[in-house]
Amino acid sequence: MAKNVDVAIIGGGIMGTSIAYHLAKRGMKDVVIFEREEALGTGSTGKCAGGVRLQFSTAANIEMSRISIAAFERFEEEMDESVDFKRNGYLFVLTNESDLEAFRANAKQQRQMGVPVDVLTPEEARGVVAELFIDDLVGATFCGADGIANPHAIVQGYAKNAHRLGVNIVRSSEVSGVEVAGGRVRTIIAGGERWETQWVVNAAGPWAKGVGEMAGVNVPVEPVRRQYFLTQPMPWIAETFPLLIDWGTGVYMHRESGGMLIGESDPNEPPSFNQQVDWDFLARVGEHAIARVPRVEEAEIQNAVAGLYEVSPDHNAIIGKVPELENFVCANGFSGHGMQHAPAVGLALAELIVDGRSSSVELEPYRIERFQEDAVPELNVI
Ligand SMILES: Cc1cc2nc3c(=O)[nH]c(=O)nc-3n(C[C@H](O)[C@H](O)[C@H](O)COP(=O)(O)OP(=O)(O)OC[C@H]3O[C@@H](n4cnc5c(N)ncnc54)[C@H](O)[C@@H]3O)c2cc1C
């Protein structure tokens, strides 16, 4: 005998839990999250570096950040869960004129949308981070409204409140089949059981493509390993240290538990599900970090993290319905910025499912059909 549900959400990471919470808040009764692991948030979400920023290159992503940041600001009051949202800003530092021109153009658009971003001289950038090496810089951008938050607490808050509102969270339950008939998903197989459903949401993070394949839908998302290193506490790191990104090398760092979280994207990393730490990579990350902030040389490495980005062809998310099936919804391909957009995505997809369209977020730029057209890529990706 199959069980009946209104919405089956595949994946209990930050997306699945946010979507479930927002659906339940809108009064949806039979919402189920299926998570194959024993715990929620152990996928990409569990490896997240916590960055939250308004400094994106497309208007759509800036708007998603704006909605999400407002949600993080009221999270504790609404969810009874502190997400440690610290607004120390993002400082992008730039070493060549063409990057400076591109960031100047982005800053213009961001300011038109009300984002408090400034283009800085190298000396002004050193006013934000006193330890910065600036001799090779041509400029920087800084937005003090950007910051970092705790992804584990966000998942916890969404899951706790989704459960309170009646969402069924089924752990250790892998979705292994999706049955389709007449242009609709009819049934999913989870943990060996059959569940008839009105809607299916693919919130499977780096595993989204495989979930799409079960339903005969091509979700163009590839898993790509990303790594960062955590240092022992260092007294010289100011409480106000921002999230610093050296755009030329891609190395980034922010204050974490009194020490530093230091990461870098390897452009040569091939798509794979490899989540093993490559300690050889530390030499390159360390070299770039020390070149930008020489005092990092004093750091002792205490830990390392390797996780998976869920990368789409244009580094923008895939959000909404698919043309092949009328009740299959994607929340995929966030390409390294999914944590910070989870509140907006949850809100938008609850509106899509309950009202038939999203009124809070313009989902047009995130349509899956764009890959057959001319997609506008997100440029500010690390
Ligand atoms: C190193 C690193 C740093 C990052 N830094 C940032 C950052 O600073 N800021 C930011 O905004 N984002 C960052 N991200 C990206 C962010 O973590 C992701 O975009 C976000 O967590 C995606 O959430 P998700 O819920 O879609 O995926 P996930 O958290 O991966 O959740 C998907 C879940 O689906 C489950 N699942 C998969 N297949 C099935 C199945 N068949 N049946 C049942 N369950 C299934 C998985 O077990 C998993 O728990 C970073 C990512 C990494 C790896």
The ligand as a Gaussian input file, in Angstrom:
#p B3LYP/6-31G(d) Opt

LIG

0 1
 C       33.527000      24.019000       0.942000
 C       32.211000      24.716000       0.698000
 C       32.067000      26.040000       1.056000
 C       30.845000      26.700000       0.818000
 N       30.716000      27.998000       1.222000
 C       29.530000      28.639000       1.045000
 C       29.366000      29.962000       1.524000
 O       30.287000      30.578000       2.067000
 N       28.145000      30.546000       1.360000
 C       27.106000      29.889000       0.754000
 O       26.039000      30.487000       0.624000
 N       27.249000      28.636000       0.286000
 C       28.438000      27.996000       0.419000
 N       28.590000      26.725000      -0.037000
 C       27.503000      26.119000      -0.817000
 C       26.390000      25.619000       0.077000
 O       26.929000      24.834000       1.102000
 C       25.388000      24.838000      -0.787000
 O       24.999000      25.605000      -1.892000
 C       24.146000      24.458000       0.015000
 O       24.491000      23.902000       1.247000
 C       23.280000      23.498000      -0.793000
 O       22.285000      23.001000       0.057000
 P       21.361000      21.810000      -0.405000
 O       20.386000      21.592000       0.696000
 O       20.872000      22.077000      -1.780000
 O       22.357000      20.562000      -0.552000
 P       22.926000      19.542000       0.550000
 O       23.263000      20.216000       1.813000
 O       23.983000      18.741000      -0.110000
 O       21.673000      18.630000       0.846000
 C       21.242000      17.651000      -0.073000
 C       20.816000      16.452000       0.741000
 O       20.173000      15.518000      -0.118000
 C       20.448000      14.225000       0.374000
 N       20.193000      13.298000      -0.720000
 C       20.820000      13.236000      -1.916000
 N       20.278000      12.283000      -2.687000
 C       19.268000      11.734000      -1.962000
 C       18.334000      10.677000      -2.209000
 N       18.327000      10.004000      -3.358000
 N       17.440000      10.366000      -1.238000
 C       17.431000      11.042000      -0.057000
 N       18.314000      12.025000       0.246000
 C       19.210000      12.365000      -0.708000
 C       21.903000      14.305000       0.796000
 O       22.233000      13.295000       1.724000
 C       21.971000      15.705000       1.390000
 O       21.801000      15.720000       2.790000
 C       29.766000      26.021000       0.194000
 C       29.918000      24.680000      -0.157000
 C       31.114000      24.027000       0.095000
 C       31.256000      22.573000      -0.280000

